[in-house]
Amino acid sequence: MKMMKTIKILFILLFAVSSKMQAQVNEKSVIGVWESDKKDVRMEFFKDGANYAAKLLWGNLVVEKDGITSKKDSKNPDVKLRARNILGIVSLTGLEWNGKEYINGKIYDPPSGDTYICKAWIEDGKLHLRGYLGISLLGKTVTWHRYKS
């Protein structure tokens, strides 16, 4: 009898904790400044109409050796954009919230000039951003944490 009571209590606690963890992730959870766990890039996510986007705030591959001055977008496929600064560009667009994760986004990689499909999800307080070509299996996931200046 005591064993059943203990199991019931554990089940209730587990349910309460998992419900609380689920409740912490909602559509707007992505909004704010995030830094990659490698601390090599920082982006600010924001609401853009019905979807979400992010602008590049800093990255070790997009600044000059002084760590501050923005490099130019020299590898952009659009010749007209090659003279613009990389810092501050909206490099992630179109993320749609489907009730559990963000899907159907596009992310532009200035150092290569390539654009990828992307999706993102938040798990255990971390943002996971996956860029890929065609299918998600053919991609790379970068893990992010909230940036605190």
VENCOR-V241655 format. One record per residue. N is the residue number from 1. RES is the residue in three letters. PSI is psi in whole degrees, -180 to 180 (none if undefined). OMEGA is omega in whole degrees, -180 to 180 (NA if undefined). Layout:
n res psi omega
N RES PSI OMEGA
N RES PSI OMEGA
This chain:
n res psi omega
1 MET -44 180
2 LYS -37 179
3 MET -42 180
4 MET -41 180
5 LYS -42 178
6 THR -43 179
7 ILE -43 179
8 LYS -44 -180
9 ILE -45 179
10 LEU -42 179
11 PHE -44 179
12 ILE -44 178
13 LEU -44 179
14 LEU -44 179
15 PHE -44 -179
16 ALA -44 180
17 VAL -45 -179
18 SER -35 177
19 SER -41 179
20 LYS -42 179
21 MET -40 178
22 GLN -41 -177
23 ALA -25 -179
24 GLN -24 180
25 VAL 116 176
26 ASN -179 -174
27 GLU -40 -175
28 LYS 5 -178
29 SER -26 -176
30 VAL -20 -176
31 ILE 132 179
32 GLY -174 -178
33 VAL 129 180
34 TRP 146 177
35 GLU 139 179
36 SER 150 180
37 ASP -22 175
38 LYS -6 -180
39 LYS 34 -179
40 ASP 0 178
41 VAL 146 178
42 ARG 134 179
43 MET 150 175
44 GLU 118 179
45 PHE 141 -178
46 PHE 162 177
47 LYS 133 180
48 ASP 90 -174
49 GLY -125 179
50 ALA -11 -175
51 ASN -169 179
52 TYR 151 -180
53 ALA 173 178
54 ALA 143 176
55 LYS 150 -178
56 LEU 117 -180
57 LEU -34 -178
58 TRP 150 175
59 GLY 140 -176
60 ASN -20 178
61 LEU -5 -176
62 VAL 9 174
63 VAL 156 178
64 GLU 178 -176
65 LYS -22 179
66 ASP -9 178
67 GLY 3 -176
68 ILE -48 -174
69 THR 128 -179
70 SER 139 169
71 LYS 164 177
72 LYS 157 -179
73 ASP 55 -170
74 SER -19 -179
75 LYS 7 -180
76 ASN 133 178
77 PRO -24 177
78 ASP 108 -176
79 VAL -35 -178
80 LYS -22 -177
81 LEU -3 -174
82 ARG -19 -180
83 ALA -7 -178
84 ARG 155 174
85 ASN 143 178
86 ILE -43 -179
87 LEU 132 179
88 GLY -9 180
89 ILE 149 175
90 VAL 104 -174
91 SER -9 178
92 LEU 127 -177
93 THR 160 168
94 GLY 15 178
95 LEU 127 180
96 GLU 134 177
97 TRP 125 180
98 ASN 13 180
99 GLY -17 177
100 LYS -22 178
101 GLU 173 -180
102 TYR 130 -174
103 ILE 171 172
104 ASN 27 178
105 GLY 171 173
106 LYS 136 178
107 ILE 129 -180
108 TYR 131 180
109 ASP 97 -176
110 PRO -40 -179
111 PRO -28 -180
112 SER -22 -175
113 GLY 8 -178
114 ASP 153 175
115 THR 137 -177
116 TYR 158 168
117 ILE 148 178
118 CYS 160 172
119 LYS 164 -179
120 ALA 154 175
121 TRP 157 179
122 ILE 128 -179
123 GLU 128 -179
124 ASP 39 177
125 GLY 2 180
126 LYS 143 174
127 LEU 129 177
128 HIS 119 -178
129 LEU 120 -177
130 ARG 120 174
131 GLY 141 -177
132 TYR 165 175
133 LEU 122 176
134 GLY -77 -180
135 ILE 149 -175
136 SER -29 -180
137 LEU -31 -179
138 LEU 69 -177
139 GLY -168 -179
140 LYS 138 178
141 THR 133 175
142 VAL 134 -180
143 THR 138 -175
144 TRP 155 172
145 HIS 157 178
146 ARG 135 -179
147 TYR 132 176
148 LYS 115 -177
149 SER none NA
